[in-house]
Amino acid sequence: MSIPTQFSNGSLIGFKLSSKKLVGVENQYKGLRGQLFTPIDGGRFVRIDNPRAIDSDGLRTLEAQGMTKDLTTVAWLPRTHPDGTLTYGGKGAWLECQNVSVPKEKRLWFRYAFLRFGSLPTNAFAVLLAFPGNTDTNPLPPYWICSVKHLEEERLGANQTEWIECLVEIDPGADFHGTLKWVVGTGHNVADAQAIPDGTRFARPGCLLIDEIKII
């Protein structure tokens, strides 16, 4: 199966969603400081998570808390950054496509923008996971797309990226058939690997916009 290349309607045919309210289709989206994103191709793009579903304290609304998925038990977390910082994923949302085939001579291509809606130590992040054989366990090594920490350190504290074209080798040297999942998590930086945050899991998340996906 090939991946639907453009998001032309609100049904997201061919994809599974963690939540229809946290993952949706937009024809424009405004960032934290007013930057307006519009699609480059297809007329629409997908939004993963809903950073505006928060209360006056910057925590998720009760409804949004019930729709998010717990990420702390997923095998690829925590993430250790080059400076030694640990990031644990708290709650998150995702877009999933099953029965995807990527021949070893091909690459997965997608165009994305990552937006921050909070600041450190809440290190919201976006990651691409590939699960061989359409299982939901034992993913290949994750492809880290972007994070608030990345915006802070490598983009001079920017509030979002621009549209970025991303080319990913899913399984080097081998044909891949399985499930692809784009995940946005409310990550939390901790000093102690045992100190997994609790209440702050519901802190304001980041947001990943995906304009187009294809195999090239």
C-alpha positions as CSV (number, residue, x, y, z in Angstrom):
1,M,0.0,0.0,0.0
2,S,1.2,3.5,-0.8
3,I,0.7,6.4,1.6
4,P,-2.0,9.0,0.7
5,T,0.1,11.8,-0.6
6,Q,-2.1,14.8,0.2
7,F,-4.7,15.8,2.8
8,S,-7.5,16.9,0.6
9,N,-10.4,16.4,3.0
10,G,-11.3,16.0,6.7
11,S,-11.7,12.2,6.7
12,L,-8.0,11.2,6.6
13,I,-8.9,8.1,4.6
14,G,-6.1,5.5,4.9
15,F,-4.9,6.7,8.3
16,K,-5.7,5.8,11.9
17,L,-5.9,8.6,14.5
18,S,-5.2,8.5,18.2
19,S,-8.1,10.9,18.5
20,K,-10.3,12.7,16.0
21,K,-10.2,15.8,18.1
22,L,-6.4,15.9,18.7
23,V,-5.6,15.0,15.1
24,G,-7.4,16.8,12.3
25,V,-7.1,18.5,8.9
26,E,-6.6,22.2,8.6
27,N,-6.5,24.7,5.7
28,Q,-4.5,27.1,7.8
29,Y,-3.0,27.2,11.3
30,K,-1.7,30.0,13.4
31,G,1.4,29.6,15.6
32,L,2.0,30.9,19.1
33,R,3.0,34.4,18.0
34,G,0.7,34.7,15.0
35,Q,2.7,33.1,12.2
36,L,0.1,31.7,9.8
37,F,0.8,28.3,8.1
38,T,-0.9,27.5,4.8
39,P,-0.5,24.4,2.7
40,I,2.1,24.2,-0.1
41,D,0.4,21.3,-1.9
42,G,-3.1,19.8,-1.8
43,G,-5.0,22.7,-0.2
44,R,-4.9,21.2,3.4
45,F,-2.5,19.6,5.9
46,V,-2.8,17.5,9.0
47,R,-2.4,18.8,12.5
48,I,-1.2,16.4,15.2
49,D,-2.3,17.2,18.7
50,N,-4.3,20.3,19.8
51,P,-2.1,22.8,21.8
52,R,-5.1,25.1,22.2
53,A,-7.1,22.5,24.2
54,I,-5.7,23.9,27.5
55,D,-7.1,25.7,30.5
56,S,-6.0,29.0,32.0
57,D,-3.1,27.3,33.8
58,G,-1.7,25.9,30.5
59,L,-2.7,22.4,31.3
60,R,-4.9,20.2,29.1
61,T,-8.6,20.5,29.5
62,L,-10.3,17.5,31.2
63,E,-11.7,16.5,27.8
64,A,-8.3,16.6,26.2
65,Q,-6.8,14.7,29.1
66,G,-9.1,11.9,28.4
67,M,-8.2,11.8,24.7
68,T,-4.4,11.7,25.0
69,K,-2.5,8.5,25.1
70,D,0.2,7.6,27.8
71,L,3.6,7.3,26.2
72,T,5.7,6.5,29.3
73,T,5.5,2.7,28.7
74,V,6.7,2.8,25.1
75,A,10.0,1.0,24.6
76,W,11.7,3.9,22.8
77,L,11.4,6.3,25.7
78,P,13.2,7.9,27.5
79,R,15.4,9.8,25.1
80,T,18.9,10.8,26.2
81,H,20.1,14.0,24.5
82,P,23.7,14.7,23.6
83,D,24.1,16.9,26.6
84,G,22.9,14.1,28.9
85,T,19.4,15.6,29.5
86,L,16.6,12.9,29.7
87,T,13.2,13.5,28.1
88,Y,10.3,11.3,29.1
89,G,7.1,11.3,27.0
90,G,4.0,12.0,29.0
91,K,0.8,12.2,27.0
92,G,0.6,12.4,23.3
93,A,-1.3,12.0,20.0
94,W,-0.5,10.4,16.7
95,L,-1.3,9.8,13.0
96,E,-0.8,6.2,11.8
97,C,-0.7,4.5,8.5
98,Q,-0.7,0.7,8.3
99,N,0.4,-1.8,5.5
100,V,3.0,0.6,4.2
101,S,5.7,-0.8,1.9
102,V,9.0,1.0,1.4
103,P,11.4,-0.8,-0.9
104,K,15.1,-0.7,0.3
105,E,16.0,1.6,-2.7
106,K,13.2,4.1,-1.8
107,R,12.9,6.7,1.0
108,L,10.0,8.1,2.9
109,W,9.5,11.9,2.2
110,F,7.3,14.3,4.0
111,R,7.0,18.0,4.6
112,Y,6.4,19.3,8.1
113,A,6.4,22.2,10.5
114,F,6.9,21.9,14.2
115,L,5.4,24.5,16.6
116,R,6.1,25.1,20.2
117,F,3.4,26.1,22.6
118,G,5.4,26.0,25.8
119,S,9.0,26.2,27.0
120,L,11.5,24.1,28.9
121,P,11.4,22.1,31.0
122,T,8.4,20.9,29.1
123,N,10.1,19.5,26.1
124,A,7.4,18.7,23.6
125,F,8.6,16.6,20.7
126,A,7.7,14.9,17.4
127,V,9.0,11.6,16.3
128,L,8.4,9.1,13.5
129,L,8.1,5.4,14.5
130,A,8.2,2.4,12.1
131,F,6.8,-0.9,13.2
132,P,7.7,-3.9,11.0
133,G,4.9,-6.3,10.3
134,N,2.0,-4.0,11.4
135,T,2.5,-4.8,15.1
136,D,2.4,-2.1,17.7
137,T,5.6,-3.3,19.5
138,N,9.3,-3.5,18.8
139,P,9.7,-0.4,16.5
140,L,12.8,0.3,14.5
141,P,15.1,3.0,16.0
142,P,13.0,6.2,16.1
143,Y,13.5,9.1,13.7
144,W,13.4,12.3,15.9
145,I,11.7,15.0,13.9
146,C,11.9,18.1,16.2
147,S,11.4,19.2,19.8
148,V,11.2,22.4,21.9
149,K,14.7,21.6,23.1
150,H,15.8,21.6,19.4
151,L,14.1,25.0,18.8
152,E,15.8,26.4,21.9
153,E,19.3,25.2,21.2
154,E,19.6,25.0,17.4
155,R,17.1,27.5,16.2
156,L,17.9,30.3,18.7
157,G,14.7,29.9,20.7
158,A,12.4,30.0,17.7
159,N,8.7,29.4,18.3
160,Q,8.4,27.1,15.3
161,T,10.1,25.9,12.2
162,E,9.2,26.8,8.7
163,W,8.0,24.1,6.3
164,I,10.8,21.5,6.1
165,E,11.2,18.7,3.7
166,C,12.3,15.5,5.4
167,L,13.8,12.4,3.7
168,V,14.0,9.3,5.9
169,E,15.6,5.9,5.3
170,I,13.2,3.6,7.2
171,D,15.2,0.4,7.4
172,P,18.7,0.7,5.9
173,G,19.4,-2.1,3.4
174,A,16.1,-3.9,3.7
175,D,12.6,-3.7,2.3
176,F,10.1,-2.4,4.9
177,H,6.5,-3.4,5.3
178,G,4.5,-2.4,8.3
179,T,3.1,0.6,10.2
180,L,4.3,4.2,10.3
181,K,3.3,6.4,13.2
182,W,3.9,10.2,13.6
183,V,3.8,10.9,17.3
184,V,3.7,14.2,19.2
185,G,4.3,14.0,22.9
186,T,4.3,16.3,25.9
187,G,7.9,15.5,26.8
188,H,9.4,16.4,30.1
189,N,13.1,16.9,30.9
190,V,14.2,15.2,34.1
191,A,17.5,14.9,36.0
192,D,16.8,11.4,37.4
193,A,15.7,8.5,35.2
194,Q,13.4,7.3,38.0
195,A,11.7,10.7,38.4
196,I,9.0,10.3,35.7
197,P,6.7,13.4,36.0
198,D,3.1,12.9,36.9
199,G,0.8,15.9,37.0
200,T,2.8,17.8,34.4
201,R,2.1,15.1,31.8
202,F,-0.9,17.3,30.9
203,A,1.2,20.4,30.2
204,R,0.8,22.3,27.0
205,P,1.9,20.1,24.0
206,G,3.7,20.9,20.8
207,C,2.1,20.6,17.4
208,L,3.3,18.9,14.2
209,L,1.8,20.0,10.8
210,I,2.3,17.6,7.9
211,D,1.6,19.0,4.5
212,E,2.4,16.0,2.3
213,I,3.7,12.4,2.5
214,K,5.1,10.2,-0.3
215,I,7.6,7.4,-1.1
216,I,10.3,8.5,-3.5
